[in-house]
Amino acid sequence: MTKGSSLILRIYFGVVSAVTLFTLMYGAIDMLTIGLKTYVITAADMPSYGLVNCDSPDAQYQFGSYTKPIDGGTTSTTVTLTPDEMKARCEASNETTMENYRREKANNAVRDIATVLVSLPLFITHFRVVYRDWTEERKEKA
């Protein structure tokens, strides 16, 4: 900034520097979390919802029966599954949940990389202006 720069420009560059720094920190912390869960603390790399213990009695209530249309779809009846069919449906549901979790995790990683790639140059550009203005002001006072 020049010697006669306005207060509004100083505030603008300071605020943009702060906001992009916080955005950069958010993206970096989220990427670090994904990396730690994936490669270091692998036990934490599980979805927090949706998985069912297929051997528990609760699985019987969730996967033990289903409604099937009969007579051309005008009426329906409840069909009870065998334990093997129930376990197969439960495991298929768990696999779908894990696939969705992996997809969501990859989507989050892409978002975080994009956040860092966009906010880093913005932060560097704006902070350099703030820092240069601050050092010029200190030289003038000295």
C-alpha positions as CSV (number, residue, x, y, z in Angstrom):
1,M,0.0,0.0,0.0
2,T,1.1,3.5,-0.5
3,K,1.9,6.0,2.1
4,G,-1.5,7.6,2.0
5,S,-3.5,4.4,2.0
6,S,-6.9,4.6,3.5
7,L,-8.2,3.0,6.7
8,I,-10.8,1.1,4.7
9,L,-8.2,-0.6,2.6
10,R,-6.2,-1.6,5.7
11,I,-9.3,-3.0,7.3
12,Y,-10.2,-4.9,4.1
13,F,-6.8,-6.5,3.7
14,G,-6.7,-7.4,7.4
15,V,-10.2,-9.0,7.4
16,V,-9.6,-10.9,4.2
17,S,-6.3,-12.2,5.6
18,A,-8.0,-13.3,8.8
19,V,-10.9,-15.0,7.0
20,T,-8.6,-16.9,4.6
21,L,-6.3,-17.9,7.4
22,F,-9.3,-19.5,9.3
23,T,-10.5,-21.1,6.1
24,L,-7.1,-22.5,5.4
25,M,-6.9,-23.8,9.0
26,Y,-10.3,-25.5,8.6
27,G,-9.3,-27.3,5.4
28,A,-5.9,-28.4,6.8
29,I,-7.4,-29.7,10.0
30,D,-10.1,-31.6,8.2
31,M,-7.5,-33.1,5.8
32,L,-5.4,-34.0,8.8
33,T,-8.4,-35.7,10.5
34,I,-9.2,-37.7,7.4
35,G,-5.5,-38.8,7.0
36,L,-5.2,-39.8,10.7
37,K,-8.4,-41.8,10.5
38,T,-7.4,-43.5,7.3
39,Y,-3.7,-44.3,7.9
40,V,-2.9,-44.0,11.6
41,I,-5.9,-44.7,13.8
42,T,-7.8,-47.0,11.6
43,A,-10.2,-48.1,14.3
44,A,-11.7,-44.6,14.2
45,D,-12.4,-45.0,10.4
46,M,-16.0,-46.2,10.7
47,P,-19.3,-44.5,10.0
48,S,-20.9,-43.2,13.2
49,Y,-24.3,-44.5,12.0
50,G,-26.0,-47.1,9.8
51,L,-24.0,-50.3,10.7
52,V,-25.9,-53.1,12.3
53,N,-24.5,-56.1,14.2
54,C,-26.0,-58.9,12.0
55,D,-25.9,-61.4,14.8
56,S,-27.9,-59.3,17.3
57,P,-31.6,-59.8,18.0
58,D,-32.2,-56.2,16.8
59,A,-31.2,-57.3,13.3
60,Q,-34.1,-59.7,13.3
61,Y,-36.6,-56.8,13.8
62,Q,-34.9,-54.7,11.1
63,F,-34.3,-57.4,8.5
64,G,-36.4,-60.4,9.6
65,S,-39.4,-59.7,7.4
66,Y,-40.5,-57.6,4.5
67,T,-43.7,-56.8,2.7
68,K,-44.1,-58.3,-0.7
69,P,-46.9,-57.4,-3.2
70,I,-49.1,-60.2,-4.4
71,D,-52.0,-60.4,-6.9
72,G,-50.5,-57.8,-9.3
73,G,-49.5,-55.4,-6.6
74,T,-53.0,-54.6,-5.3
75,T,-52.5,-56.3,-1.9
76,S,-49.5,-57.2,0.1
77,T,-48.4,-59.9,2.5
78,T,-45.6,-60.0,5.0
79,V,-42.9,-62.7,4.3
80,T,-40.6,-63.9,7.1
81,L,-37.0,-64.5,6.1
82,T,-34.9,-67.4,7.1
83,P,-31.9,-66.6,9.3
84,D,-29.5,-67.0,6.3
85,E,-31.6,-64.6,4.2
86,M,-31.8,-62.2,7.0
87,K,-28.1,-62.2,7.6
88,A,-27.4,-61.8,3.8
89,R,-29.7,-58.7,3.8
90,C,-28.1,-57.3,6.9
91,E,-24.6,-57.8,5.5
92,A,-25.6,-56.2,2.1
93,S,-27.0,-53.2,4.0
94,N,-23.7,-52.9,6.0
95,E,-21.7,-53.1,2.8
96,T,-23.9,-50.3,1.2
97,T,-23.3,-48.2,4.3
98,M,-19.6,-48.7,4.1
99,E,-19.5,-47.8,0.4
100,N,-21.5,-44.6,1.1
101,Y,-19.1,-43.8,3.9
102,R,-16.0,-44.2,1.7
103,R,-17.6,-42.1,-1.0
104,E,-18.5,-39.4,1.5
105,K,-14.9,-39.5,2.9
106,A,-13.4,-39.1,-0.6
107,N,-15.8,-36.2,-1.3
108,N,-14.7,-34.5,2.0
109,A,-11.0,-34.9,1.0
110,V,-11.6,-33.3,-2.4
111,R,-13.5,-30.4,-0.8
112,D,-10.7,-29.9,1.8
113,I,-8.0,-29.9,-0.9
114,A,-9.9,-27.4,-2.9
115,T,-10.4,-25.2,0.2
116,V,-6.7,-25.2,0.9
117,L,-5.8,-24.6,-2.8
118,V,-8.1,-21.6,-3.0
119,S,-7.5,-20.0,0.4
120,L,-3.7,-20.4,0.5
121,P,-2.9,-18.0,-2.4
122,L,-5.6,-15.5,-1.2
123,F,-4.1,-15.5,2.3
124,I,-0.5,-15.1,1.0
125,T,-1.5,-12.3,-1.3
126,H,-3.5,-10.3,1.2
127,F,-1.1,-11.0,4.2
128,R,1.9,-9.8,2.2
129,V,0.1,-6.4,1.6
130,V,-0.7,-6.2,5.3
131,Y,2.8,-7.1,6.4
132,R,4.4,-4.7,3.9
133,D,2.2,-1.9,5.1
134,W,3.0,-2.7,8.7
135,T,6.8,-2.8,8.1
136,E,6.6,0.5,6.2
137,E,4.7,2.1,9.1
138,R,7.3,0.9,11.6
139,K,10.1,2.3,9.5
140,E,8.4,5.7,9.4
141,K,8.0,5.7,13.2
142,A,11.6,4.8,13.8
